[in-house]
Each structure stands twice: as C-alpha cells, then as structure tokens.
Amino acid sequence: MLPTLPESPLSKTPSLYVVATPLGNLHDMSLRALAVLKSADAIAAEDTRHSQRLLDAFGITTRLVALHEHNEQAAAGLVIRMLEEGKHVALITDAGTPAVSDPGARAVARLQEAGFPVVPVPGACAAIAALSASGLADGAFHFHGFLPTKPVGRRAALEALRPVPGTLVFYEAPHRIAETLDDLAAVLEPTRQIVVARELTKLFEQIARMPLADAPAWLAADPNRARGEFVLLVSAAPPGEGLPPDAERVLALLLAELPVKQAAKLAAAITGASKNALYERALALKSA
C-alpha cells in the first residue's frame, strides 16, 4: 500500500526548506516541491526575476526575497528573523539543488547555528543527472564543482586531483569550456574517458563520451557544442606503477608504530590502496 500524502508539507516547527527545482524541464518539478513553495511564507531565491517565471508557470504566489552570493549573510539574517516570527521559508536557486555550487551554503550554516531545522526537499541535481547517464559511476566519485578560473590555478587543482580514486565531476560555464577541456587533456592521463553533458533536460541536451585526449577537437568541430551549462565527468585515474603518494605517506606513518601486516591492513582501509601492494611496500621499507 502506498503511503498517504500528509495534510501539510510543512513541519510544525518553523524551518528552512532547501528545495530543488528543475534544471530546465518543468516536468521535473516534484509534487512535494510544489506543495512546499505554495505553503511557505516566503521563498529566498538566487535571482528573483528568474524564479518569478518558475512560480508563475505553476501558479505560485508566495513572496520572493533575494538571497544570492552578494547578500547571503544579510539575507540569512532576514530569514532568521522570519523563522523567529514563526514563519516557514523555502530556499531555491536558479536551477537544480541549492547550496551545491550555488548560493545557500553559508545561509544554511547560519540557520543551523541559530538552532533552526533545515529540511531538504530533493529533486534535480545536474551532477547526479549527468552521473546517472555517464556509465562512469560504477564506484566512487568526487564532486569538485567549478575549477579555478585562472589557468595556473586550474592546472594546479587538476594536478592535485590526479590520484583521486574515482570519477571526477566538474561544472563549467560556456565561456571557459574550451580552455578547461584543454587543461584536462594536458594534465590528466590521455587514456581516461570523459563525458561532456550539456544543457541537461533542455531542448538541446547533449551527452557525449570519448577519450579525454579527443575532447578539445570534439568541441572545436561544432560551435554549438560550446553553448549551454556543462557537467564534465572524467573517469578515475588508471592503475599506475607503485602506490599513490597519500598511501605511501600513510603507510610510512603507520610503520613507525605498528608491525608490517597490521600497518598494511590499516593503510589499505584508510586509503583504498591494494593491501597486497601495501604489504609488499612495507616489507621493502622495513628491510631498507
């Protein structure tokens, strides 16, 4: 038997509701999100003009207040005052899930520190949508979001991410997509696969998978491929010779205090590296 819908989507306690909204396709709006947005006393939105069009599409007349990266602390104070008055407030972003590479995280932290409940209303998320259609998420993944905008910082960040044992997930804007793909291909191993997902759930949605080394040429082959908002997914680092630097460091620290077998087992649990490889390396270090 299916559970029955509650009479009200709101808690009895004044709360902040973090509400996911569609990436583009309005059919992705959940019933619960609609109910919360209609019932809340106010909606804090990243761009009130953009969000007003969304509310108009569903006949929602709830008051909008602005909460964006330039006023987040002041807006969080306003939300706190509303909750202190016994009101309920919803938080939305321009598209997808708030506070994930979008404004809202600092406001959520302020509300939690003030002792108010923060309630997630799940729904569309570009990173998860892309992962589900990528064929790469068969294990761990690391969500990084937007890389640094300057080339030096971007390449340094990619170097630090090279040994991460899982699929790498990035967001990127159209005006930086070409240079970001160039840097991904230059810094990471060419044997990796990349999935370029753009305009998810929208009219010109495109999801393309290819060897990482081919990505810059693929983008340059058609100017339309540089349009829209992007999620980039890069397959995990290929198995390499030797142990990852973090595994070497952890193993060395443990060997200073523990027997070889125990140190190797614990290092494997901490880093995810091969226990057998760690054991062999530990023997070599002990005999050196």
C-alpha positions as CSV (number, residue, x, y, z in Angstrom):
1,M,0.0,0.0,0.0
2,L,1.3,3.4,-0.9
3,P,1.8,5.9,1.9
4,T,-0.8,8.7,2.1
5,L,0.3,12.3,1.5
6,P,0.4,14.4,4.6
7,E,-2.2,17.2,5.1
8,S,0.6,19.8,5.1
9,P,4.1,19.7,3.5
10,L,5.4,21.9,6.3
11,S,6.7,20.9,9.7
12,K,5.0,22.2,12.9
13,T,8.4,23.9,13.7
14,P,9.4,26.9,11.7
15,S,12.0,25.7,9.2
16,L,14.1,26.4,6.2
17,Y,13.3,24.2,3.3
18,V,16.1,23.7,0.7
19,V,14.0,23.0,-2.4
20,A,15.4,21.6,-5.6
21,T,13.9,23.0,-8.8
22,P,14.1,21.8,-12.5
23,L,17.3,22.2,-14.5
24,G,15.2,23.2,-17.4
25,N,12.3,20.7,-18.0
26,L,9.4,21.8,-15.8
27,H,8.1,18.3,-15.7
28,D,10.9,17.5,-13.2
29,M,9.3,19.7,-10.5
30,S,8.3,17.4,-7.7
31,L,4.9,17.3,-6.0
32,R,6.5,18.0,-2.7
33,A,8.5,20.9,-4.0
34,L,5.3,22.5,-5.4
35,A,3.5,22.0,-2.1
36,V,6.3,23.5,-0.1
37,L,6.7,26.5,-2.3
38,K,2.9,27.2,-2.2
39,S,2.7,26.8,1.5
40,A,5.8,28.6,2.7
41,D,5.5,32.2,3.9
42,A,8.4,33.3,1.8
43,I,10.9,32.0,-0.8
44,A,14.5,33.0,-0.8
45,A,15.8,32.9,-4.4
46,E,19.1,33.4,-6.1
47,D,17.5,35.6,-8.9
48,T,14.0,36.7,-8.1
49,R,13.2,37.7,-11.7
50,H,14.2,34.3,-12.9
51,S,12.4,32.5,-10.1
52,Q,9.3,34.5,-10.6
53,R,8.9,32.9,-14.1
54,L,9.1,29.5,-12.5
55,L,6.5,30.4,-9.9
56,D,4.2,31.9,-12.5
57,A,4.4,28.7,-14.5
58,F,2.9,26.8,-11.5
59,G,0.5,29.5,-10.2
60,I,2.5,30.1,-7.0
61,T,2.1,33.5,-5.5
62,T,4.4,33.2,-2.4
63,R,6.5,36.2,-1.6
64,L,10.1,36.2,-3.1
65,V,13.1,37.6,-1.3
66,A,16.6,37.8,-2.8
67,L,19.4,35.5,-1.5
68,H,22.5,35.5,-3.7
69,E,26.3,35.4,-3.3
70,H,26.5,39.2,-2.8
71,N,23.9,39.5,0.0
72,E,23.9,36.0,1.5
73,Q,24.9,37.0,5.1
74,A,22.3,39.8,5.2
75,A,19.6,37.6,3.6
76,A,20.4,34.8,6.1
77,G,19.7,37.3,8.9
78,L,16.3,38.2,7.3
79,V,15.4,34.5,7.1
80,I,16.3,34.0,10.8
81,R,14.1,36.9,11.8
82,M,11.2,35.3,9.8
83,L,11.7,32.0,11.4
84,E,11.8,33.7,14.8
85,E,8.4,35.0,14.0
86,G,7.1,31.5,13.4
87,K,7.2,31.6,9.6
88,H,8.5,28.9,7.1
89,V,10.9,29.9,4.4
90,A,11.9,28.0,1.3
91,L,15.3,28.3,-0.4
92,I,15.7,27.9,-4.2
93,T,18.4,28.5,-6.7
94,D,18.1,29.4,-10.4
95,A,18.1,25.7,-11.3
96,G,18.8,22.4,-9.5
97,T,19.6,21.9,-5.9
98,P,20.6,25.0,-3.8
99,A,23.9,25.3,-1.9
100,V,25.7,22.9,-4.3
101,S,28.0,25.2,-6.3
102,D,25.3,27.8,-5.9
103,P,24.5,30.3,-3.1
104,G,22.9,29.0,0.0
105,A,25.5,27.0,1.9
106,R,26.5,29.9,4.2
107,A,22.9,30.7,4.8
108,V,22.2,27.1,5.7
109,A,25.1,27.1,8.1
110,R,23.8,30.3,9.8
111,L,20.3,28.8,10.2
112,Q,21.8,25.6,11.7
113,E,23.9,27.6,14.1
114,A,20.8,29.6,15.2
115,G,19.1,26.3,16.0
116,F,16.5,26.2,13.3
117,P,15.7,23.0,11.3
118,V,16.9,22.8,7.7
119,V,14.8,20.4,5.7
120,P,15.9,19.1,2.2
121,V,13.3,18.8,-0.5
122,P,15.3,16.7,-3.0
123,G,15.0,16.8,-6.8
124,A,17.0,17.8,-9.8
125,C,20.8,18.0,-9.5
126,A,23.0,18.4,-12.6
127,A,25.9,16.4,-11.2
128,I,23.8,13.4,-10.3
129,A,21.8,13.6,-13.5
130,A,25.0,13.5,-15.6
131,L,26.5,10.7,-13.5
132,S,23.4,8.6,-14.0
133,A,23.7,8.8,-17.8
134,S,27.5,8.7,-18.0
135,G,28.3,5.0,-17.5
136,L,31.2,6.1,-15.3
137,A,29.7,6.0,-11.8
138,D,30.3,2.3,-11.1
139,G,32.2,3.1,-7.9
140,A,33.3,6.2,-6.1
141,F,33.0,9.7,-7.5
142,H,34.5,13.0,-6.4
143,F,32.3,16.1,-7.0
144,H,34.6,19.2,-7.4
145,G,32.2,21.7,-8.9
146,F,33.8,24.7,-10.7
147,L,37.5,24.7,-11.2
148,P,39.5,27.9,-10.6
149,T,39.0,30.4,-13.4
150,K,42.7,31.3,-13.9
151,P,44.8,28.8,-15.9
152,V,47.6,28.4,-13.3
153,G,45.1,27.7,-10.5
154,R,43.0,25.4,-12.7
155,R,46.0,23.3,-13.7
156,A,47.2,23.1,-10.1
157,A,43.8,21.9,-8.9
158,L,43.8,19.2,-11.6
159,E,47.3,18.1,-10.6
160,A,46.0,17.7,-7.0
161,L,43.0,15.7,-8.3
162,R,45.0,13.3,-10.5
163,P,45.4,10.5,-7.9
164,V,41.7,10.7,-6.7
165,P,40.4,7.1,-6.9
166,G,37.0,7.8,-8.6
167,T,35.2,9.6,-11.3
168,L,35.9,13.4,-11.2
169,V,32.8,15.6,-11.6
170,F,33.1,19.3,-12.6
171,Y,30.8,22.1,-13.6
172,E,31.8,24.6,-16.3
173,A,30.5,27.7,-18.0
174,P,30.3,28.1,-21.8
175,H,32.9,30.9,-21.9
176,R,35.5,28.7,-20.2
177,I,34.7,25.2,-21.6
178,A,37.4,25.2,-24.3
179,E,40.3,26.1,-22.0
180,T,39.1,23.7,-19.3
181,L,39.0,20.8,-21.8
182,D,42.4,21.8,-23.0
183,D,43.8,21.7,-19.4
184,L,42.0,18.4,-18.6
185,A,43.6,16.8,-21.6
186,A,47.0,18.3,-20.8
187,V,47.2,17.5,-17.1
188,L,45.3,14.1,-16.8
189,E,46.2,10.8,-18.4
190,P,45.0,10.6,-22.1
191,T,43.7,7.1,-21.5
192,R,40.9,8.4,-19.3
193,Q,37.3,8.7,-20.6
194,I,35.4,12.0,-20.4
195,V,31.6,12.5,-20.6
196,V,30.6,16.0,-21.7
197,A,27.0,16.7,-20.6
198,R,25.5,20.0,-21.6
199,E,22.0,21.6,-21.4
200,L,20.7,18.7,-19.3
201,T,16.9,18.2,-19.5
202,K,16.7,21.1,-22.0
203,L,15.8,21.2,-25.7
204,F,19.4,20.8,-26.9
205,E,20.6,18.4,-24.3
206,Q,23.7,16.5,-25.4
207,I,25.7,13.8,-23.6
208,A,28.9,12.7,-25.4
209,R,31.5,10.2,-24.3
210,M,35.0,10.0,-25.7
211,P,38.7,9.6,-24.8
212,L,39.9,12.6,-22.9
213,A,42.5,13.4,-25.5
214,D,39.8,13.8,-28.2
215,A,37.7,16.3,-26.2
216,P,39.2,19.6,-27.4
217,A,38.9,18.6,-31.1
218,W,35.3,17.4,-30.5
219,L,34.4,20.7,-29.0
220,A,36.0,22.7,-31.8
221,A,34.3,20.7,-34.5
222,D,30.9,22.4,-33.9
223,P,30.4,25.9,-32.4
224,N,27.0,24.7,-31.0
225,R,28.8,22.3,-28.7
226,A,30.2,25.2,-26.7
227,R,26.8,26.5,-25.7
228,G,24.9,25.9,-22.5
229,E,25.9,24.9,-19.0
230,F,28.2,21.9,-18.7
231,V,28.9,18.9,-16.4
232,L,32.2,17.2,-17.1
233,L,32.8,13.7,-15.9
234,V,36.3,12.2,-16.1
235,S,37.0,8.5,-15.4
236,A,39.2,7.5,-12.5
237,A,42.9,7.6,-12.6
238,P,44.3,4.5,-14.4
239,P,46.2,1.9,-12.3
240,G,49.8,3.1,-12.1
241,E,53.1,1.6,-11.0
242,G,53.7,1.9,-7.3
243,L,51.4,3.4,-4.7
244,P,49.7,6.7,-4.7
245,P,51.5,9.4,-2.7
246,D,48.9,9.5,0.0
247,A,49.1,5.7,0.5
248,E,52.9,5.9,0.8
249,R,52.7,8.7,3.4
250,V,50.0,6.9,5.5
251,L,51.9,3.6,5.3
252,A,55.2,5.2,6.5
253,L,53.4,6.8,9.4
254,L,51.8,3.6,10.5
255,L,55.0,1.6,10.1
256,A,56.6,3.8,12.7
257,E,54.2,2.4,15.3
258,L,52.8,-0.9,14.0
259,P,54.0,-4.3,12.7
260,V,54.2,-4.7,8.9
261,K,51.0,-6.7,8.4
262,Q,48.9,-4.5,10.7
263,A,50.2,-1.3,9.1
264,A,49.5,-2.6,5.6
265,K,46.0,-3.6,6.5
266,L,45.2,-0.3,8.2
267,A,46.7,1.7,5.4
268,A,44.6,-0.1,2.9
269,A,41.4,0.6,4.9
270,I,42.4,4.3,5.2
271,T,43.5,5.0,1.6
272,G,41.7,2.4,-0.5
273,A,45.0,1.2,-2.0
274,S,45.8,-2.5,-2.5
275,K,46.5,-4.3,0.7
276,N,48.9,-6.7,-1.1
277,A,50.8,-3.8,-2.7
278,L,51.0,-2.0,0.6
279,Y,52.3,-5.2,2.3
280,E,55.0,-5.6,-0.3
281,R,56.0,-2.0,0.0
282,A,56.0,-2.2,3.8
283,L,58.4,-5.2,3.7
284,A,60.6,-3.2,1.4
285,L,60.7,-0.2,3.7
286,K,61.4,-2.3,6.7
287,S,64.3,-4.1,5.0
288,A,65.8,-0.9,3.7
